[in-house]
Amino acid sequence: MKSTLSLAAAAALLVVSSANAGLVPLDNTGWQATWDGRFDGLVDIWIPSASPPTASTIFIQKSAQFTQGPDEFGQFPTIPITFMQIGPSTITRIVIQDEIITNTTGVDWTDFHFDLMDSGDAWFEHGPGFFFTTSPLDNQVFSADNKSFSVDGFGRGPNNTDAVVPNNSVWYPGDGPFDGNLVIRVVSKTDDEPYTVFTLKETPTPEPASLLLLALGGLLLRRR
């Protein structure tokens, strides 16, 4: 059963040392997760002690802190995490149980995107019974090819206002014992290379008022 997370509890759950930030072996499953060194200290992944891997499934929890604001076009820098099969494996599902996502970008977020890149051997699993809480961004949409999962808060706030993930706040998708999972299906190779590699990219989007101010600011700068 999943346990409710806090920033302090997350540190206690780490199976791999934070000294290994940037490359996390996913137990003895034949898989590992990696990210660019510029995200060291901002990203972490761990296997919860209550949910060890099975023959077919890796359960993970992860954290990511977004610190850079959007450019004048409203584009945030993406945080990419690459999942690499490094040996023969029987894994068919990588399950994100909980996330800790911190917004210190200077603006509120109205939506957030999860995208799978670089491989035809990974896709989001969903359908009847799918459940992964993303409150307050409760509108959820999967792309037709199941490579993208987007959530937004349009009309989900009080009196049909837009719900947001505020600046200087922490957002907990999937957090809690009954708050569901985000499942990535993968095609693992059980014999020789080339093994499966894919990248999970997470990207926020600023709420419209902030986006308008950014656009106006960019226009003024160009005129000057």
C-alpha positions in Angstrom: 0.0 0.0 0.0 1.3 3.5 -0.8 2.1 5.8 2.0 1.4 9.6 2.0 4.5 11.5 1.2 6.1 14.6 2.5 9.4 16.1 1.6 10.9 14.8 4.9 9.3 11.3 4.4 10.7 11.1 0.9 14.2 11.4 2.1 13.6 8.6 4.5 12.3 6.3 1.8 15.3 6.6 -0.5 16.7 3.2 -1.4 19.6 4.6 -3.3 21.9 7.2 -1.9 21.5 10.8 -3.1 25.2 10.6 -3.8 24.2 8.6 -6.9 22.0 11.4 -8.2 22.1 11.4 -12.0 22.1 7.6 -12.3 19.7 5.4 -10.3 19.8 1.6 -10.8 16.2 0.4 -10.5 17.1 -2.5 -8.2 18.1 -5.7 -10.1 15.5 -5.3 -12.8 17.8 -4.7 -15.8 16.8 -1.0 -15.9 18.2 2.3 -14.7 17.1 6.0 -14.7 19.4 8.9 -15.6 19.3 12.6 -16.0 21.6 15.4 -17.0 24.0 16.6 -14.3 22.5 20.1 -14.4 19.5 18.6 -12.6 21.5 17.1 -9.8 19.8 18.2 -6.5 16.6 19.0 -8.4 15.5 15.4 -9.4 15.4 12.1 -7.5 13.9 8.7 -8.1 13.6 5.9 -5.5 12.0 2.5 -5.2 9.6 2.5 -2.2 10.4 -0.1 0.4 6.7 -1.0 0.6 6.6 -1.8 -3.2 9.7 -3.8 -4.3 9.9 -4.7 -8.0 8.1 -7.9 -9.3 9.1 -10.0 -12.3 7.1 -7.6 -14.5 6.7 -4.3 -12.7 9.0 -1.6 -11.3 7.3 0.7 -8.8 8.9 4.1 -8.4 8.4 7.4 -6.6 10.1 10.6 -7.8 10.7 14.2 -7.1 11.4 17.2 -9.4 11.9 20.9 -8.6 11.3 23.4 -11.3 13.3 26.6 -10.7 13.5 28.3 -14.1 10.6 30.6 -15.2 9.2 30.6 -18.7 10.6 32.6 -21.6 8.7 35.4 -23.3 6.7 32.8 -25.3 5.6 31.0 -22.1 7.9 28.0 -22.6 9.4 26.4 -19.5 12.6 24.4 -19.7 11.7 20.7 -19.6 13.0 18.2 -17.0 13.9 15.0 -18.9 14.5 11.7 -17.3 15.9 8.8 -19.4 15.0 5.2 -18.6 17.5 2.7 -20.0 17.3 -1.0 -20.1 20.9 -2.2 -19.4 20.5 -5.9 -19.5 18.0 -8.7 -20.3 14.7 -8.0 -18.5 11.2 -9.2 -18.1 9.8 -5.8 -17.0 6.7 -4.7 -18.9 5.5 -1.8 -16.6 7.2 1.1 -14.9 4.7 2.5 -12.4 4.9 6.0 -11.0 3.1 5.8 -7.6 3.7 9.3 -6.3 5.4 12.5 -7.4 6.7 15.5 -5.4 6.8 18.4 -7.8 8.0 21.8 -6.5 7.2 25.1 -8.3 9.7 27.8 -7.6 9.5 29.3 -11.1 8.1 32.7 -10.1 4.7 32.0 -11.8 1.6 29.9 -11.2 0.9 26.9 -13.4 -2.4 26.1 -15.0 -1.4 22.9 -16.7 1.4 20.3 -16.8 2.5 17.8 -19.4 4.1 14.3 -19.2 5.6 13.2 -22.6 7.3 10.0 -23.6 10.0 10.5 -26.2 12.7 8.7 -28.3 11.2 5.2 -28.6 8.3 3.3 -29.9 8.6 0.9 -27.1 7.0 2.9 -24.3 3.5 4.3 -23.9 1.1 5.4 -21.1 -1.4 2.7 -20.1 -4.9 3.9 -19.3 -8.5 2.9 -19.8 -11.3 1.5 -17.5 -10.0 1.6 -14.0 -7.3 4.1 -14.6 -6.8 6.5 -11.7 -4.0 8.9 -10.9 -4.9 12.0 -8.9 -3.5 15.3 -10.2 -5.6 17.7 -8.1 -6.0 20.7 -8.5 -5.2 20.1 -12.2 -8.1 17.7 -12.6 -8.8 17.7 -16.3 -6.8 14.8 -17.8 -6.1 14.0 -21.4 -4.1 11.3 -23.1 -2.9 11.8 -26.7 -4.2 9.4 -29.4 -0.8 7.6 -29.5 -0.7 7.4 -25.7 2.7 9.1 -25.7 1.5 12.3 -23.9 -0.5 12.8 -20.7 -1.6 16.4 -19.9 -3.5 17.8 -17.0 -5.0 21.2 -16.4 -7.1 23.2 -14.0 -9.3 25.1 -16.4 -12.6 25.8 -14.7 -11.7 23.6 -11.7 -11.3 26.4 -9.1 -14.0 28.1 -7.0 -16.9 29.5 -9.0 -15.5 28.0 -12.2 -12.2 29.9 -12.0 -9.0 28.2 -13.1 -7.2 26.1 -10.5 -3.5 26.4 -10.4 -0.3 25.1 -8.9 0.9 28.3 -7.1 4.4 29.6 -7.2 6.4 28.5 -4.1 4.3 25.5 -3.6 4.6 21.7 -3.7 2.3 19.6 -5.8 1.8 15.9 -5.1 0.3 13.9 -8.1 -0.7 10.4 -7.0 0.2 11.1 -3.4 -1.7 9.0 -0.9 -2.6 5.3 -0.3 -5.5 5.3 -2.7 -4.6 8.0 -5.2 -3.7 5.7 -8.2 -0.7 5.2 -10.4 0.7 6.5 -13.7 1.7 3.4 -15.7 4.3 3.4 -18.4 4.2 0.2 -20.5 7.5 -0.9 -22.0 8.8 -3.5 -24.3 11.8 -5.0 -22.5 14.3 -7.2 -24.5 14.8 -10.6 -22.8 18.0 -11.4 -24.7 20.6 -9.2 -26.5 20.9 -5.6 -27.3 19.7 -3.1 -28.6 17.8 -2.6 -25.4 14.9 -0.2 -24.9 15.5 3.4 -24.1 13.0 6.2 -23.6 12.7 9.6 -22.0 10.0 11.0 -19.8 9.8 14.8 -20.2 7.8 16.8 -17.7 6.9 20.4 -18.5 4.6 23.0 -16.7 2.7 25.8 -18.4 2.1 29.2 -16.8 -1.5 30.4 -16.1 -2.8 32.7 -18.9 -2.5 36.0 -17.0 1.2 35.3 -16.4 1.6 34.3 -20.0 0.0 37.5 -21.2 2.4 39.6 -19.0 5.4 37.7 -20.3 4.3 38.3 -23.9 3.7 42.0 -23.2 7.1 42.3 -21.5 8.8 40.6 -24.5 7.0 43.0 -26.9 8.2 46.0 -24.9 11.8 44.7 -24.9 11.8 44.2 -28.6 10.4 47.8 -29.2 13.2 49.2 -27.0 
